[in-house]
Amino acid sequence: MMRLAAANDAINTPRFMTIEELTTIENLNNAFLKTSKISHWKESTQRYKANLLMNNISLQEELRSGAYKTSPTTKFTICERGKLRNIEAPAMRDRVVQKVLCEKILMPQLTKYLIYDNYASLKDRGVAFARKRIDIFLRHFKEGYVLQIDIKSYFPSIDHEVLKRMLHNKIHEPPEIMNLIDYIVDTASETSKGLNLGSEAPQIFAIFYLSRLDNYIKTVKRVKYYGRYMDDMIIFSESKQELKELLEDIKRELKEIKLEINEKKTHITKLSHGFTFLQIKYNINHGKVIKRPTRAKITRERRRLKKYKNILTDEDAQNAYKSWRNSLAKDCKQSKRSIHNMDRLFDSLFTPKEKEKSSRKRFCNIQIEPIFEF
């Protein structure tokens, strides 16, 4: 009996990973290979790769001795969805550390606490998955209301102490690894609040930070038609009063983690009036769902194509455009006119005149499926 009890205890005891197991040269090398896939052409990546073994040995010694310190980040600004965002790109050695930490510790241990309808930055999720789920939700509503919630300055407002407390409640690793996680959190901004954009670990932290709210909405309030893409939340209901009461409950829950909603971007809309989510405009007319791209989405792609003319070959530009075009044709069956207009722009920029006619015919061969009815 004692042997059986000991065996059961051994089976049920969680398997912790030591800092030595986490920071093997094999793990660090694999982390570099995965991290460098999208930046293999950069000088910093090539410089690190030229002396990969010695760089990772040095990094391994720092991590195991507790002497690891992050390097200065590269700061720049991008315009995403019409909004200026300040990006802080970490050095390659710091990206390697974050990659191995995310793959071996953070993702395996945190994703099991995330709801199914958490869409951003997760494997097999993303924008396409989110739009598919919205389509499924809408099949259950001939009429009703939608509540859309946006968090005010989400990334800059995430409190480090609250985040670390949440991480320690879910992750139970040796002190060396927990100290490394705390250090990544503390160095994610220059103050005690906020996470920088451009790093992998802060993306995971930001996804996880609202998991308590997600589970409150899904489990405690029993809301079935709810989804979240980072800090953009969407809820469907047949009752406007129910959504108003739920919004007040959400505000109280957010206050517990030191966040507040963006009043200008938070609203309840009747489904028949239409709504916009992830750059797609949804309209419901007599039981039919009509989806079209937003004007900003089309304008941004037109500007991108004009930039491609100067920086990409015709083949690379065509591949990039095909990806955008196929995604739009799949998501918005009623966007045939927008796609045809964009095809003409692409032809004028990249297709030789003698091939323009045949190319347009190839591009414009869109199969528009009938919109679903309820």
Backbone torsions as a table, in degrees:
resi	resn	phi	psi	omega
1	MET	NA	-41.3	-179.6
2	MET	-64.9	-39.5	178.8
3	ARG	-65.5	-40.7	179.3
4	LEU	-63.9	-42.2	178.5
5	ALA	-63.8	-41.0	179.1
6	ALA	-64.6	-38.6	178.8
7	ALA	-65.5	-42.2	178.5
8	ASN	-64.0	-39.5	177.9
9	ASP	-62.6	-39.1	-179.5
10	ALA	-66.0	-36.7	-179.9
11	ILE	-69.5	-40.6	-174.8
12	ASN	-82.5	-12.1	-179.5
13	THR	-74.0	127.0	-179.9
14	PRO	-61.3	143.9	179.6
15	ARG	-92.0	108.7	179.8
16	PHE	-87.0	153.2	177.9
17	MET	-105.8	127.2	178.8
18	THR	-79.4	164.0	178.6
19	ILE	-64.5	-30.3	178.3
20	GLU	-67.8	-40.6	178.3
21	GLU	-69.0	-36.7	-179.6
22	LEU	-66.6	-37.7	-170.3
23	THR	-106.9	35.6	173.5
24	THR	-65.9	155.1	178.7
25	ILE	-60.5	-36.4	178.2
26	GLU	-61.2	-44.9	179.2
27	ASN	-63.5	-42.1	-179.3
28	LEU	-67.7	-40.0	178.0
29	ASN	-64.2	-44.5	179.1
30	ASN	-63.9	-37.8	178.6
31	ALA	-63.8	-39.9	177.8
32	PHE	-64.4	-45.0	-178.0
33	LEU	-60.3	-41.4	179.7
34	LYS	-71.3	-39.0	-178.5
35	THR	-69.5	-35.2	-173.9
36	SER	-82.7	-3.6	-177.2
37	LYS	-59.6	-39.3	-176.2
38	ILE	-93.6	-2.1	-179.1
39	SER	-136.1	27.8	-176.5
40	HIS	-63.9	-22.2	-177.3
41	TRP	-83.6	-12.2	-176.4
42	LYS	-75.2	148.1	-179.7
43	GLU	-62.4	-41.6	-178.4
44	SER	-63.0	-36.4	178.9
45	THR	-69.5	-44.1	-179.7
46	GLN	-66.3	-35.8	178.2
47	ARG	-66.0	-40.9	178.9
48	TYR	-67.3	-40.6	-178.7
49	LYS	-67.1	-32.4	-178.1
50	ALA	-61.7	-27.4	179.6
51	ASN	-130.0	46.1	-170.3
52	LEU	-58.9	-49.0	-175.0
53	LEU	-61.7	-48.2	-178.5
54	MET	-67.5	-37.4	177.8
55	ASN	-62.4	-42.7	-179.0
56	ASN	-74.9	-31.2	174.3
57	ILE	-64.5	-44.3	177.5
58	SER	-62.2	-42.5	179.0
59	LEU	-64.3	-39.6	178.3
60	GLN	-61.6	-43.8	179.5
61	GLU	-63.3	-40.6	179.1
62	GLU	-64.8	-42.8	-178.5
63	LEU	-67.1	-41.3	-177.3
64	ARG	-73.9	-28.5	179.9
65	SER	-88.9	-10.0	-177.6
66	GLY	82.1	12.3	-178.0
67	ALA	-95.1	4.7	-176.4
68	TYR	-65.6	131.5	175.7
69	LYS	-132.3	142.2	179.7
70	THR	-73.5	152.0	176.8
71	SER	-90.7	162.0	176.7
72	PRO	-58.5	144.5	180.0
73	THR	-89.9	160.5	173.6
74	THR	-95.8	120.4	-174.5
75	LYS	-103.5	135.0	175.3
76	PHE	-157.2	172.0	-176.4
77	THR	-122.1	137.4	175.3
78	ILE	-126.1	161.5	176.0
79	CYS	-108.3	110.8	-178.5
80	GLU	-118.2	121.9	-178.8
81	ARG	53.4	39.2	177.8
82	GLY	77.4	10.4	-176.8
83	LYS	-124.2	131.1	178.7
84	LEU	-74.1	130.8	179.6
85	ARG	-128.1	134.0	177.5
86	ASN	-88.1	119.2	-176.3
87	ILE	-106.1	139.3	174.3
88	GLU	-122.9	100.4	-177.7
89	ALA	-85.0	123.5	-179.5
90	PRO	-74.3	160.5	175.2
91	ALA	-67.5	161.3	-175.5
92	MET	-58.9	-41.3	-178.9
93	ARG	-62.6	-35.6	178.9
94	ASP	-73.8	-32.5	176.2
95	ARG	-67.9	-34.9	176.8
96	VAL	-64.0	-44.5	179.3
97	VAL	-61.5	-46.2	-178.6
98	GLN	-66.1	-37.3	179.5
99	LYS	-63.0	-47.5	-178.4
100	VAL	-68.6	-34.7	177.8
101	LEU	-68.1	-41.4	179.9
102	CYS	-66.7	-44.3	-175.0
103	GLU	-73.7	-35.3	-174.8
104	LYS	-94.1	-26.3	-174.0
105	ILE	-122.5	-60.7	-168.7
106	LEU	-66.2	-53.8	-176.5
107	MET	-63.7	-48.6	-179.8
108	PRO	-61.3	-34.6	-173.6
109	GLN	-94.2	-20.8	-177.9
110	LEU	-97.9	-31.6	-175.1
111	THR	-64.5	-25.5	180.0
112	LYS	-70.0	-12.7	177.4
113	TYR	-98.0	-0.1	-178.1
114	LEU	-93.0	144.2	178.9
115	ILE	-75.5	162.6	-179.2
116	TYR	-63.1	-35.1	-177.0
117	ASP	-92.8	37.5	169.4
118	ASN	-104.9	113.1	-162.7
119	TYR	-100.4	-28.4	-166.7
120	ALA	-81.0	138.3	167.6
121	SER	56.8	30.7	178.1
122	LEU	-121.3	150.7	-180.0
123	LYS	-61.9	135.7	-179.9
124	ASP	64.5	17.7	175.2
125	ARG	-118.4	-146.5	177.7
126	GLY	107.7	-171.6	-174.2
127	VAL	-63.1	-44.5	-178.6
128	ALA	-62.1	-41.5	178.6
129	PHE	-65.4	-41.1	179.6
130	ALA	-61.2	-44.2	179.8
131	ARG	-65.7	-35.4	176.9
132	LYS	-63.8	-40.4	179.5
133	ARG	-67.9	-37.8	177.6
134	ILE	-62.3	-41.1	176.6
135	ASP	-58.6	-42.4	-180.0
136	ILE	-65.0	-43.2	179.0
137	PHE	-59.2	-44.2	-174.1
138	LEU	-68.1	-20.1	178.0
139	ARG	-65.7	-17.4	-177.7
140	HIS	-95.4	3.5	-175.2
141	PHE	-129.7	113.0	169.3
142	LYS	-82.1	-30.5	174.6
143	GLU	-153.7	162.8	-178.0
144	GLY	153.3	-156.8	-174.2
145	TYR	-137.2	157.1	176.8
146	VAL	-126.7	132.8	175.7
147	LEU	-105.7	120.9	176.9
148	GLN	-114.1	128.5	-175.2
149	ILE	-123.2	135.2	175.3
150	ASP	-125.1	135.7	179.4
151	ILE	-84.4	134.2	-179.6
152	LYS	-69.7	119.2	177.7
153	SER	45.4	61.2	-169.8
154	TYR	-58.8	-61.1	-177.2
155	PHE	-58.5	-45.7	179.7
156	PRO	-69.1	-14.5	-174.5
157	SER	-99.3	-5.7	-177.9
158	ILE	-67.8	122.6	-176.3
159	ASP	-83.0	127.7	-176.0
160	HIS	-64.0	-42.8	-177.2
161	GLU	-67.2	-41.0	177.0
162	VAL	-63.1	-44.0	-179.7
163	LEU	-62.5	-46.2	-179.5
164	LYS	-63.6	-38.2	177.3
165	ARG	-63.9	-40.9	177.7
166	MET	-65.2	-40.9	179.5
167	LEU	-65.7	-40.6	-179.6
168	HIS	-68.4	-25.8	177.7
169	ASN	-73.3	-25.6	-175.6
170	LYS	-107.1	-26.5	-178.0
171	ILE	-111.3	127.3	-178.8
172	HIS	-127.2	81.1	-179.5
173	GLU	-114.0	169.6	178.1
174	PRO	-56.5	156.0	-176.9
175	PRO	-53.6	-36.2	-177.6
176	GLU	-61.7	-40.4	-179.8
177	ILE	-75.3	-40.0	178.5
178	MET	-64.6	-35.9	177.0
179	ASN	-66.1	-36.5	177.7
180	LEU	-65.9	-42.0	177.8
181	ILE	-62.2	-44.8	178.8
182	ASP	-61.2	-38.6	-179.4
183	TYR	-66.5	-40.0	177.5
184	ILE	-61.7	-40.8	178.1
185	VAL	-64.2	-48.3	-175.8
186	ASP	-64.0	-31.0	-178.2
187	THR	-93.9	7.3	179.4
188	ALA	-76.1	-10.2	173.8
189	SER	-158.5	170.2	-177.4
190	GLU	-84.0	-8.2	179.2
191	THR	-120.6	-172.4	-179.9
192	SER	-84.5	5.3	178.1
193	LYS	-133.3	150.4	172.4
194	GLY	99.1	148.9	174.6
195	LEU	-125.1	139.4	-178.8
196	ASN	-78.6	150.5	174.0
197	LEU	-89.1	138.0	177.8
198	GLY	117.2	-5.9	179.1
199	SER	-114.3	151.4	-176.3
200	GLU	-74.3	-46.2	-177.7
201	ALA	-60.6	-46.4	176.6
202	PRO	-58.4	-31.5	176.0
203	GLN	-62.6	-43.3	178.7
204	ILE	-65.8	-42.3	178.7
205	PHE	-60.0	-41.7	-177.5
206	ALA	-67.5	-36.9	176.5
207	ILE	-64.8	-41.7	-175.7
208	PHE	-76.2	-28.9	-171.4
209	TYR	-58.3	-32.4	-179.1
210	LEU	-97.6	11.5	-177.8
211	SER	-64.8	-32.7	176.8
212	ARG	-62.1	-42.8	178.5
213	LEU	-66.2	-42.0	178.7
214	ASP	-56.4	-48.0	-177.8
215	ASN	-70.4	-30.1	175.5
216	TYR	-64.3	-45.1	-178.6
217	ILE	-67.3	-44.9	-175.8
218	LYS	-75.9	-42.9	-171.6
219	THR	-93.5	-49.8	-176.5
220	VAL	-75.9	-49.1	-178.0
221	LYS	-86.6	-9.2	176.8
222	ARG	56.4	43.7	177.7
223	VAL	-88.8	118.6	-175.3
224	LYS	-84.9	-40.0	-172.7
225	TYR	-100.4	73.1	-178.5
226	TYR	-135.3	138.5	175.5
227	GLY	-146.4	159.4	-178.7
228	ARG	-141.8	131.4	171.2
229	TYR	-115.9	99.6	-172.8
230	MET	56.5	-105.1	-179.5
231	ASP	-108.2	8.6	176.4
232	ASP	-97.2	113.9	-177.7
233	MET	-111.0	146.5	-179.9
234	ILE	-139.7	134.4	-176.9
235	ILE	-137.1	134.8	178.5
236	PHE	-111.9	142.7	178.3
237	SER	-157.9	155.7	175.0
238	GLU	-82.0	-14.3	-175.7
239	SER	-114.3	122.7	176.5
240	LYS	-68.5	-37.9	-179.7
241	GLN	-64.4	-37.8	177.5
242	GLU	-61.4	-40.7	179.4
243	LEU	-69.1	-36.2	176.9
244	LYS	-62.7	-44.6	179.6
245	GLU	-66.8	-39.1	178.8
246	LEU	-64.6	-38.3	179.4
247	LEU	-60.7	-40.7	177.9
248	GLU	-65.2	-39.4	176.9
249	ASP	-64.1	-39.9	179.8
250	ILE	-65.4	-39.6	177.3
251	LYS	-59.8	-41.2	179.0
252	ARG	-66.3	-40.3	178.7
253	GLU	-65.9	-39.1	179.2
254	LEU	-65.6	-34.9	179.5
255	LYS	-62.2	-31.6	179.6
256	GLU	-64.8	-28.1	179.0
257	ILE	-110.0	21.4	171.6
258	LYS	63.6	42.4	175.5
259	LEU	-126.6	161.8	174.4
260	GLU	-144.2	157.6	-176.6
261	ILE	-81.4	157.8	173.1
262	ASN	-88.5	105.0	-174.1
263	GLU	-60.8	-33.9	-177.5
264	LYS	-68.8	-29.6	-176.3
265	LYS	-106.5	6.6	178.6
266	THR	-108.6	123.3	-176.2
267	HIS	-160.0	159.0	175.0
268	ILE	-108.7	126.6	-174.9
269	THR	-126.6	140.1	173.6
270	LYS	-71.0	134.9	-175.0
271	LEU	-59.4	-34.5	-179.9
272	SER	-67.0	-17.2	177.9
273	HIS	-85.9	-13.7	179.5
274	GLY	87.9	158.8	177.5
275	PHE	-153.4	163.8	179.8
276	THR	-119.7	132.0	178.2
277	PHE	-145.9	125.9	-180.0
278	LEU	52.4	49.4	173.1
279	GLN	68.2	16.5	176.2
280	ILE	-120.8	131.8	176.8
281	LYS	-93.6	124.3	-179.5
282	TYR	-106.6	131.7	174.1
283	ASN	-133.0	136.7	178.7
284	ILE	-113.5	121.3	-176.2
285	ASN	-133.4	109.4	179.8
286	HIS	54.2	46.8	176.8
287	GLY	81.8	3.0	180.0
288	LYS	-108.9	138.6	177.8
289	VAL	-99.9	123.0	178.9
290	ILE	-113.0	126.1	-177.6
291	LYS	-120.6	130.6	178.1
292	ARG	-136.9	151.4	176.8
293	PRO	-71.0	151.8	176.1
294	THR	-72.6	159.5	177.9
295	ARG	-60.3	-37.5	-179.3
296	ALA	-63.7	-37.1	179.5
297	LYS	-63.4	-43.1	179.5
298	ILE	-68.6	-44.5	-179.7
299	THR	-60.8	-41.5	-178.6
300	ARG	-65.4	-38.3	179.4
301	GLU	-69.6	-36.4	176.5
302	ARG	-62.0	-43.4	178.2
303	ARG	-66.4	-36.9	-179.9
304	ARG	-65.6	-41.2	179.3
305	LEU	-62.3	-39.2	179.3
306	LYS	-67.0	-31.6	175.8
307	LYS	-72.7	-37.0	179.4
308	TYR	-57.9	-31.7	-177.5
309	LYS	-56.9	-31.2	-175.3
310	ASN	-98.2	-17.2	-172.3
311	ILE	-120.6	-13.3	-177.0
312	LEU	-123.9	154.6	171.2
313	THR	-72.4	163.9	180.0
314	ASP	-59.6	-38.5	-178.8
315	GLU	-66.7	-45.5	178.8
316	ASP	-64.6	-40.4	178.7
317	ALA	-64.2	-39.3	179.5
318	GLN	-65.0	-41.2	178.4
319	ASN	-63.5	-42.4	179.2
320	ALA	-64.8	-42.3	-179.3
321	TYR	-68.2	-39.0	178.6
322	LYS	-59.2	-40.6	179.7
323	SER	-61.2	-47.1	179.1
324	TRP	-64.0	-44.4	-175.3
325	ARG	-65.7	-45.7	-179.6
326	ASN	-64.3	-37.3	177.8
327	SER	-63.7	-43.8	-180.0
328	LEU	-66.8	-42.5	179.8
329	ALA	-62.8	-33.4	179.5
330	LYS	-75.4	-41.9	-175.8
331	ASP	-78.6	-34.4	-174.5
332	CYS	-124.7	92.2	-178.7
333	LYS	-65.7	-21.0	-178.0
334	GLN	-95.3	17.3	-176.0
335	SER	-102.5	25.8	-175.6
336	LYS	-58.9	-42.6	-178.4
337	ARG	-64.2	-44.3	179.5
338	SER	-61.2	-40.5	-179.9
339	ILE	-67.1	-41.2	179.1
340	HIS	-63.3	-41.1	177.8
341	ASN	-64.2	-38.8	178.4
342	MET	-69.6	-34.5	176.0
343	ASP	-60.0	-42.0	179.6
344	ARG	-63.9	-39.3	176.8
345	LEU	-63.9	-43.8	179.5
346	PHE	-61.2	-44.7	179.5
347	ASP	-60.2	-40.8	-178.1
348	SER	-68.2	-26.3	-177.5
349	LEU	-90.5	-36.8	-169.1
350	PHE	-122.9	-18.7	-174.0
351	THR	-98.1	127.2	175.5
352	PRO	-58.1	149.5	-175.0
353	LYS	-56.1	-40.0	-176.2
354	GLU	-70.8	-18.2	-179.7
355	LYS	-105.6	-0.7	-172.7
356	GLU	-62.1	-42.4	-175.3
357	LYS	-66.0	-47.8	-179.5
358	SER	-67.9	-34.7	179.6
359	SER	-65.7	-42.5	-179.1
360	ARG	-64.8	-37.3	179.3
361	LYS	-63.2	-40.4	179.0
362	ARG	-66.3	-44.6	-177.7
363	PHE	-67.7	-36.1	-170.5
364	CYS	-87.5	4.1	-179.5
365	ASN	-79.2	75.4	-175.2
366	ILE	-99.3	132.7	174.4
367	GLN	-94.8	105.9	-179.6
368	ILE	-92.2	110.7	179.8
369	GLU	-78.8	151.9	178.6
370	PRO	-65.7	142.8	178.9
371	ILE	-68.6	147.5	-176.8
372	PHE	-77.1	151.5	178.3
373	GLU	-115.8	155.5	-179.0
374	PHE	-91.2	NA	NA
